[in-house]
């Protein structure tokens, strides 16, 4: 009956939405179709650039700025998943408020002049807890996820209809005059379909038919689904998709996930993807016939609360994206990709007019030419990962750096090469505010912990609640908690009479085997040992020496999850928690506790008391001057003053162990600064040449995977703010500090061999009067001007922003020229030419490197 009622409700919503569409009238509608070349909008083929921004990973206050940066970066579309678990945390109870306000998010995109690709799924993967499925789904009788299973299909259809009806009700589909031009059903199912056997194909056919029947008026896609039924467009995900072809000649080549970096795991190095390689992948895709690609991610954001999946996905979801976790543009990645987009858009008339023709330019060098009538565009590629090349195209010589593409919108002039970056670089720093005395306007930028210090509450060990369960044997954690908390207590007791075979005097060894993710062993209320899994294997096998006393001994095991599995065939059946054996052993024998009676408590006492919510008073808090430190299971609370200004804020959790943090009652996520990356696997400088993988470019080996945790400005309030921590392992809260992210320097390094700045072209055939490469700098914030030149060198400089060095060849005039052109203005352009600097070394290709400060 509940399912039937839900279907009637969904049907009513769809009917209401249809009436809204009729009332809106046809004049506001946008017609979106496709052919073999491209998405067609109002009868015109379009070359489109898209980027993923996930609404729950940022805040509504951030959305307009993110959208504007996306638009300024040359994007046409913002792509987002729809996260079922946040919208329907309880079956039939919906939440579309705050960070979950999908309608407001889409309207923010429209306000910036962007289209939207709505990836409903509703399975999303996304390194999101349980792949975006709500946990209640797991407990529906007879359900099997993502296969030809009626209970699952009923729920999937009900939620999909709810989302579509909500979008129609707000008039957000292009067919209603809204910004949504594409939708996605399912997600990367082709990667796992073989595991579901014969039921996979009928499930995909059903999903496709169900989606199309919703009559959104826009095309649907399925990513990584080469057998996607017509009219669904199958699309590609990956680091490179230039070789991908859809399953029908009537469908365009679309790239739904171009991975701009990679996700961070607790215990892993920090991944990054070189700008030159990402630009190369983009250009190759359009070169070989693609007409829409999407950056996954364009802004990654933050896994607030307990939303991260994995397990062991970190709280930061920065993804090395063009817009960083805090909402600042990452340079040069954002700027260089903006230039790539401009170059590709200059080719659009040719790209939409015809298919490309291929031409070999020698070993590992090739051209693709789009030519029809008077329109011509060409892409010249050197796919060699070692050697630069000089090739001949249309009778003219072109230099091609290794692993690069040159773009010629008129088949003659190079307006951009993917390996030659004209965009500026920004060097950022986190300013520790606890001792900062820097001024911002008439107030001091500082965030000091309150002079009254820290209050604390001790989380009791073991069973403290009344609503507990006692059963023989060990139970799976997820089936027991339904993910209501990260924590599950397993508690039992044993009687020691003396002389037991598992004892050596009073000593024994306790073995605990767990599916993960973290285990702490307490004997008679005291911590005896702990263990953790990892992103590569969550399994734990922990043997701990324990001391037992005559009589009754209490054994309490605290099992902790760190995000639920989000990917793989049957990922929803991957368990967690202590599954055994749990065994005491000694020199003469063993005692297996696996089948004894265990008492289970879901969550912590402090969670039930809402200690994380400062507006709810609790007698549990103590305010002694000598608060406990470096002890497990402690809640801490203090007050602080928010930093002045608008720079992004983060907390540095150095000094703490593992836990969760709340600012004014809102969780900023799990922290774990003691989980270190391996000592090996990182590189000082990652070579962009050659195929990229998620482990190719790593940094911070041997260091904490994450120490800085984003506090959105909208979480803060004027005056006093509350900070609450739950510390699981033990730490010293006096060592944490508040920081703001600020730009330290703006830099650029441009060679005489670089193409002109992309903006110097009015069209492929016409340039502005000034020609030749130029170095351009711009202060990142409105109202700032360039206050000083920290470094300038024309000749053969080397190094990176903040660490430039003069080469053997260096003009003595460089600093004076740069100061004259740049100091006192918000932006400047300096020609890279010996005409302005003199020629310090004839016959040598020279470059200009400048580092400047803004204030």
Number of C-alpha atoms within 10 A of each C-alpha: 6 9 13 11 10 18 19 13 15 22 16 13 20 23 15 16 20 19 13 16 22 11 10 14 11 12 8 13 18 21 17 21 18 20 13 14 24 24 26 18 15 12 12 14 21 21 23 22 21 28 30 24 25 26 24 23 20 23 21 20 13 15 22 18 15 24 25 17 21 28 20 14 24 21 25 23 28 27 26 25 24 23 27 23 24 19 22 17 16 14 16 13 8 14 17 14 13 14 19 21 16 24 17 18 24 26 21 19 26 20 14 18 16 22 25 28 26 24 24 22 24 24 26 25 22 20 26 24 28 27 26 25 25 20 21 14 21 18 10 12 9 10 17 18 20 23 23 20 15 14 16 20 20 15 18 23 18 20 23 21 21 20 22 24 23 20 22 25 21 17 22 23 27 23 22 28 19 21 25 31 27 23 24 25 24 23 21 21 21 19 14 15 20 13 13 16 10 12 15 19 19 13 19 24 15 15 24 22 15 17 23 17 9 14 13 23 19 20 20 22 27 28 25 22 23 18 17 23 20 17 16 22 25 27 27 25 20 15 23 21 24 21 12 17 19 19 18 17 11 15 21 24 32 30 27 28 24 24 22 28 28 24 22 24 27 26 26 30 26 26 22 23 26 19 24 24 23 25 25 25 23 29 27 25 22 24 28 23 26 26 24 24 25 26 27 26 29 32 32 29 26 27 27 24 15 21 24 30 26 25 28 25 27 27 28 28 24 28 25 26 27 31 25 21 23 25 20 21 22 19 22 22 24 26 22 26 26 22 24 25 22 19 24 27 18 21 26 22 20 23 31 19 16 16 18 20 14 15 13 14 17 13 10 15 21 19 23 21 24 28 20 14 7 7 17 22 26 27 26 30 29 27 23 18 16 12 13 15 19 14 20 13 17 7 8 8 10 16 15 24 23 21 25 28 30 29 26 23 29 21 20 18 16 22 25 25 28 28 23 20 26 26 25 24 24 25 19 16 13 17 21 18 20 16 13 14 11 12 12 12 9 7 12 15 24 25 21 17 21 14 9 11 17 24 20 21 21 19 19 13 21 24 20 12 13 7 9 12 11 13 12 12 15 21 19 16 27 22 15 15 17 16 22 12 15 21 21 28 26 25 20 19 17 15 12 15 10 14 11 17 16 21 23 16 14 15 16 22 20 24 19 25 19 27 23 26 26 24 28 21 23 20 19 18 14 13 17 15 17 19 20 20 20 21 17 12 13 20 20 21 19 19 18 17 14 18 17 21 16 11 10 13 17 18 19 25 25 21 26 23 25 27 23 28 25 25 22 16 17 16 14 21 13 15 18 25 31 30 18 19 17 22 18 23 22 17 11 11 11 17 16 15 22 18 13 15 16 22 20 26 24 23 20 22 18 19 13 11 14 15 24 26 19 19 11 10 11 14 7 14 16 15 15 12 10 9 16 20 16 16 15 21 19 23 25 26 24 21 23 19 17 22 24 17 15 10 16 19 24 23 20 21 25 21 18 25 21 21 20 20 27 24 23 19 19 18 21 23 23 26 28 25 22 21 21 18 23 16 12 12 16 20 13 9 10 14 15 21 20 13 13 18 14 14 15 16 23 22 20 21 19 17 19 21 25 27 20 22 25 23 24 19 19 10 16 18 13 9 10 13 19 23 21 25 24 27 27 21 19 19 23 18 23 14 11 18 21 25 27 23 18 17 19 18 23 26 28 24 28 24 22 19 14 20 21 22 20 20 13 17 17 11 14 19 10 9 14 10 7 10 13 14 23 25 24 21 24 21 22 19 11 7 10 16 19 22 17 17 21 16 21 27 27 30 28 21 21 16 12 15 22 19 9 19 16 17 14 10 17 22 20 15 15 20 17 12 14 25 19 12 14 22 18 16 16 19 17 18 15 18 20 24 18 17 8 13 22 16 17 18 15 11 7 12 11 23 23 27 27 29 27 26 20 23 15
